Amino acid sequence: MRATARRLEKFRHDVKVRRHTLTADEPLEEGGGDEGPSPQELLAASLASCTAITMEMYAKRKGWNIDGLAVDVDYRPAERGCPTSFRLIYTMPAHLSEDQVEKLQVIAAKCPVHRTLEGEVAFDERVVLA
């Protein structure tokens, strides 16, 4: 998987992923133009969407109706003395059984983004002069 960010102006960047282009920017109060979500917000959006899609794929295989499913992520970056914190709230249809809800919660924690954030991360960095 690959993403490329290219500066447009101030803190606004075009982010290209496959054939898609997203805009990342900082809010006005951080000196940006608020033309798109911040990189931190994109991280929360990545976790929310991956979790929701993982739950949907599981429910589809089981033949469960999960219309109305929503995943809300509140993300607080690490600060001195405090770890990074993700709070996830799952809104599920009321017709699901207790067992179905429990199974969906278990599968939610297995989404690839969740596992990446939980796991050990390594960075390989280099500079290319253009």
N, C-alpha and C positions, 0 to 999 in steps of 0.2 A: 504494500500500500504506500502511496506517495502523495504528498501535498506540497505545493510550492506557493509561497507568499511573495508578492512583488509590491514594492512601495508605489503608491500613487501620489499621495500628498499627506503632509503632517503624519498622523499615525494610521491613515487609511491604507489598507492593502487589499489587493485582489488575491484571493486564495483559490488556486486551481486544483481540483481533484478529478481525475479522469477527464470527462468532457464538461464538468460543472465548474462554475465560477461563483464564489461567495465573496462577500465583502466583510472584512474584519476592521474594526475601528475602535477607538476609545470613546467613552462618553465625553460630553462637553466639559464636565467638571474635572476631567483628567487631561484636558487639552486637545482632545480629538474633535471630530465633527459629528459623532454619533450617527454615522452612515451605515452602521451594521453592529452586530454583537461584538463584544470584546473577546479576545482569545480565552479569557477565563470563562466567559459566558458560553463560548463554543464548547469548552470542556464539559460544562454542566449539560448542555444540549446533547452532546455526544453520549453521555451516560444515560440521560433520560430516553433518548430515541433508541439506543441499543437495547436497553432494558425492556422497553415497550415492544420492540420488534421480536426480541427473544421470547417474551411471554406469548405474543401473538402466534409465532411459529409453533410453539408447544401446544397451545390451545387448538390450533388448526389441526394438528396431527391427532389430537384427542377428540375432535369434533365438537368442541365447546364453543358456545356463543359468548364472545367477550366484548360485544358492542358497548362502547362507553368507557373502555379501559383507558386510563390515563396514568402517566408517571410524572410526578413533580420532583425535581431535584433542587435542593438548596445547598449551595457549595460555598464553603468558607476556606480560603487558602490558608496554609500554615502561617502562623505568626510565632514570634519568639516564645518558646515554652508551650505552644499548643500545636497539635498535629492538624494536618489538612482534614477537613470534615465534610462529608457528604450525607445529607439527610434525604432519604427517598420516601415519598408517600405514594402508595399505589391506590388509585381509585378503581374499584372493580364493581361489575354489575351485581346488584343485590341477589339475583337469582342463582349465583354460584353457591355450591355447597361449601361447607367448612373445609372438606378434604381438597376440593378444587382450588380454593383460595390458598391453602397451605402449600400445595404443589406448585402453584404459580409463584409464590414467594420464594420457594427453593430454587426454581429455575431462573428467576430474575437475577439472583446472585451469580449465576453462571454465564451471564452475557459476557462477550469478549472484552468490552470496555471495562466492566466491573472487575474482571479477572486481571486485566492489565494494570489497573490502578491499585489492586491489592498486592500484586506480585512485585518481584524485584525488577528494576528497570536499569538498563545500561544505555549509555550514550556514546556514540562514535562520532566525533566532530572533526571537521577539517575546513580549511579556508581555501577558496579558489578566487584568484584575482582576475577580474574581467576588464 
